[in-house]
Each structure stands twice: as structure tokens, then as C-alpha cells.
Amino acid sequence: MKRLLVTGGAGFIGANFCHYWSATYPADRVVVLDALTYAGNLASIGELVQQQRLRFVHGDICERDRVAGLMREESIDTVVNFAAESHVDRSIEDPQSFLRTNVMGTHALLEAARSAWGPAADRGMRRFHHVSTDEVYGSLSPADPAFTESTPYAPNSPYSASKAAADHIVRAYAHTYGVPCTISNCSNNYGPYQFPEKLLPLCIVNLLEGRPLPIYGDGLQIRDWLHVGDHCRAIDLILRASPVGETWNVGGGSTEPNIRIVEAVCDLVDAAFRRRPDLRQRFPGSAPAQNRSSRSLMQHVRDRPGHDRRYAVDGSKIARLGFVAQTSPAAGFAATVHWYLENERWWRDIVSGAYRDWYARQYAAS
Ligand SMILES: NC(=O)c1ccc[n+]([C@@H]2O[C@H](COP(=O)([O-])OP(=O)(O)OC[C@H]3O[C@@H](n4cnc5c(N)ncnc54)[C@H](O)[C@@H]3O)[C@@H](O)[C@H]2O)c1
């Protein structure tokens, strides 16, 4: 039986991980530590909290002594660090908060683990897993091979630079102090509970509200798309099977330009409207409710400064551990559109709150 501390467990991937873990290992103890920033949403794990299948602690990973106390109190043997500022656009507006949480916060968490776990007596029982991104490797040109675990770091945005710095600190704590760390660098995740500033949920929510679908520049930026359920399985595998000190790239095995993703989402929403007459009543402002194609809402806007052109992940190392992404983009995108249609309350609460102001600032001038 494991005793996990999941930081950032009220965010997108963290919440999915909590659902995955409590369904897969119901006897394990899961404690979530989350500062509930704009991206954290207790509703994403509310059911698990109500059913007492996990404990939620409202707190900041930067509070080293408090985190160490929580780890001792709960006899935590496994930390999975999802807590982060995660949106590149926001890192361009406000790099400071990214350095604070992603760099200093990860450092404070490592110190908390070092203090709570003491000298590495039973390292085999303990694990500090740090969740990072493929963006630390920078941008690929069309002919470059996909990122491997030995691709040199070349981060281009304040977000990816802060994640790269955190990865180096994690590595240094494993090497210098023997903290039993592993790192995973994953590609673009999508799925349920994703905050609607990221591409897929932004498109779905904007479509249903009849708002423009912003396409940065030519929309030909290529990303590797990973269903969040596959990502959770990959982390589980790393926790169970990876030696300490290893780094793992995790991708979905399918690369697509952003504009194709937006087109696919438009077509999935249009198809759902054709099948289900109730959607016209529920979303009267949407294009299909007004007999227009959702693609008519696509709008090219000024590109993000320094926008990376192409990411691609070589997943052959983690494949040797037994990981294969199981969700195809076609099935995963369809399931994600379906989830947002069935969970309107979840995103409507967000859209009518803090996100509205950010959205207005971001796109009003474009
Ligand atoms: N979403 C992706 O596609 C993707 C891809 C690669 C890597 N990642 C990494 O995966 C992790 C999770 O990403 P996500 O998309 O779920 O992010 P998210 O923005 O949806 O969630 C982040 C969570 O961390 C919490 N948090 C922020 N600052 C905190 C602090 N100081 N203390 C405690 N909690 C804090 C927030 O409240 C939120 O619940 C991040 O480390 C991110 O860099 C994400």
C-alpha cells in the first residue's frame, strides 16, 4: 500500500491522476496539496473528497516546513509533483509566478522530502516523481528527429525555462543528496477537466458559445497529442518499474498541426449537433444551432511571440518499460468533446468566473 502526496491534484492532469489512482488502487492513501490558483478547481476532485477517497489540503508547495510536516503526519512515501504554472501565454505576461512555483516551489518540495525522509535508509520504498514537459527540449525543424531523453535542453519560453530549471534541480537532488527521484517529460495532454485556456477545451467552449476560435499565426505548429488517461498510466508504470534517477519521455505517438486539431473538434461538434436535437436548445449561440459550420468560427490571430514550431516525442525508452499509448486521437478527441458536452456545469462555472477577464484581455484586441 502506497501513501501518496499529489501536488497540484486539483488541476487538469493531477485531478485525472487522482481519479485514476483511487480507481486502480483503492486501498492506497492519497493526499492532495493544491494552492487552488485560477487553474485549480476543487470540483474536479469533489466527488473523491466527499467520498473520503482522498484528503484535500489547501496549501502551497513553496511552504517547505508545512509540506514536510504534512509528509511526516501522513507518512508519505510517494510524491507526485504536478503543481505548476502551466500556460505558456501567461508565462509571457507574468514570468515571475512561473519562477516562484515551478522553480522555487519544486526546490521547496525536494527540501521537504529530504527533511521528512531523512538520510536515504529505505530509498526503495520512497519516490519523488516530478512531472515535466517536452517543451524543455525547445523547437524542432521539420527534418529533426523526435526528442529523446538525451536531447539537450533548449527551452524557449519562460514556462519551459522554469520547467527545465526544475528538472535540473530534481536531478541534482537525486545525485547530490540521494533523494529517490524520477522525471517524466510528456507532450501535450488533453482530456476531461482541462482548463478552457488550452487548445482543445478552448475550442470546444468557444464553439458552444459561438465565439471565435483563435488560431495562432498559420496554425501549423506541430504537437504530439497524449490522452491524459494514457499519461496517468505512464506515471503509474514509472512509479512501479523505473529505477531511481531515470528520466522518461511520454508521448501519444501522434503528431498533428494545431489547425487540424481545431478542424477535427469543429467537425466533432457539428456531428454531435446533427445527432442530438437537444444541443440546439442548450447552445443557441453556437454555429451549428444557426445552421453554420463550426469551422466558420476559425479566426487567425497574431502568433505567440517565440512560438515553438514543432515538438515530437520519441517514446521508445518508455516502450521498453511496457508503455504504449492506448487512446487514438480520433477516439480521444471524440471522448473529450463528449465530456465537455456532458459536463457543462464544470466549465460554465469557470467561464463565468476568473477566466472571463483573462479571455477578454487575451482576444479582445486580436
Ligand atoms: N497540460 C499539458 O499538456 C502538460 C504537458 C506537459 C507537462 N505538463 C506538466 O504537468 C503538470 C500539470 O499540468 P496541468 O496541465 O494539470 O496544469 P494545471 O495548470 O491545470 O494545474 C496546475 C495545478 O497546480 C496548482 N498549483 C499552482 N501553483 C501551486 C503552488 N504554488 N502550490 C500548490 N499548488 C499549485 C494549481 O492550483 C492547479 O491545480 C505541470 O507541471 C505541467 O508543467 C502539462
Residues whose N, C-alpha, C, O or C-beta is under 5 A from the ligand:
A	BS01	LIG	G8 A10 G11 F12 I13 G14 L33 D34 A35 L36 T37 A39 G40 N41 G59 D60 I61 C62 N81 F82 A83 A84 E85 S86 T101 G105 V131 S132 T133 D134 C186 S187 N188 N189
